[in-house]
Amino acid sequence: MGYMLEIQNIHKTFNPGTINEKVALNGVNLNLNPGDFLTIIGGNGAGKSTTLNAIAGTWPVDDGKIIVDGVDITRLSEHKRAAYLGRVFQDPMTGTAATMSIQENMAIAARRGERRGLGWGITKKEREHYKELLKELGLGLEDRLTTKVGLLSGGQRQAITLLMASLKKPKLLLLDEHTAALDPKTAAKVLEISDKIIQENQLTAMMVTHNMKDAIAHGNRLIMMHEGHIIYDVAGEEKKNLKVSDLLKKFEEASGGEFANDRMILS
């Protein structure tokens, strides 16, 4: 059984040789098994989102390899990689087309990579399928297929984006602080939906979060990043038994100082 994701010694420096030079990734190595659900924490600028961007192909890495389910995607364009990946961003407005209805948004996601666009309209069978998926969210959206997505709340939009990102069973689901913009109650609901979608589709997933409690409560493995590399990697029972205080201690050991990011401690 091979790995679903292999990251081999990736490096990325922005604005090299200038006054704004920033080493963002400094030799990241990571292997994920099929079905792993990894949470990623770390301070601001630790390399969390940069790692997800490297996988998604937002820009090329300087060095190293990224292999998804045995396929080396390191040199593939962002567009070509999209076939392997599902992604949900922090901003609920990013993942959906506001002026289109729920069913149109879902149809576009379902037909991604096919030539046919929406020219044929949405079939009754497709509509039934979307209804079933929406019903499972428990948000009452199954009766609002023709509602424009722009009229929905942030939490509803993120829930739909999650469905859309998982419709084609991606090799890897990337969640980039996807609940950070939501109020706590809505965030908890969206996380619950995320867990369910990942489990039911047996997806391999990576979730960047600044919320240590969430990072401990979700997934089967946790990594902490600091200054562009992984400083802590914990899985299984050991991860389940972690406390926020353990993570803070790890961070202080690694950074040789107090934990500066208040946002992370308070959330």
Phi, psi and omega in degrees: 000118182277173175285150174277328177222132172234119173251119186245103170051052181274141178235145172210123174241129176268145178049051184299143176077003178249174179294337181265016181304133180221116174281110185266320176233130189232067179081062179272127176236130183200133173238131176245134174280157175304132179088356174294141172236105187258132171254144185235123177235170180156164182290180176298135179075015181284339181112011184296299181292329178299323178296316178296319178296324178296318179294319183285344178083027178302326172207161181286149174280157180283330190199151176102180186228146174234119185237123180248117180049046176085353181257125178285110183256007187308322184257002180286146177293160178305318182299315181291328180289336187305334180296334183267342195238148166242145183216138175234127185264174180294320184276116182300342181282343189287323194273352185227158175267112189299325187275357179255157182286167177305312185292326177293317177302315182292323180295320178298317179295319183292331184258012181303134180087352174263157187279348200277351180051208180256014186307328185269000184076175184260125185285162178300321181296317177299314182303316179299318180297313180298319179303314180299314180298316181294324181300321181296338179291334181069030181247006180074014185279347182296339179263009184234036184305327185265001178291136175293135184298330179299342181272355184271163176285165178303317180295319178295321180294319179295323179297318179291320178299320177299315177300313182297321182291337184254357183303319183264020180044071181294157176295330187214129176254123182253119181246110188255091183048045192286357175243003187296331184270001186257155175292159188305319183293316179294319179302317180298319179296316181294325176294320178298316177296320179300312179305313184296314181295319180295316181293310185295325181265002182049048182276155169266129188222153175230128181235115173276131179214151173259003183261107185298321179300315179296320182297326179282320187285336185245148175082174182248000182206147182224136171236149174247133178250152178205126178050044170083008170216172184273124182252351182203136184216117187222144185219170171058222183302318182300320178293316181303325185272001180297152170238158179304322181298326176298317183292320178298319180296314178305315183296318181294321176301315186289320187266356179061029181196179178293156179281116193271341188275093183303321185307322183287323183286320186284333187282000000 
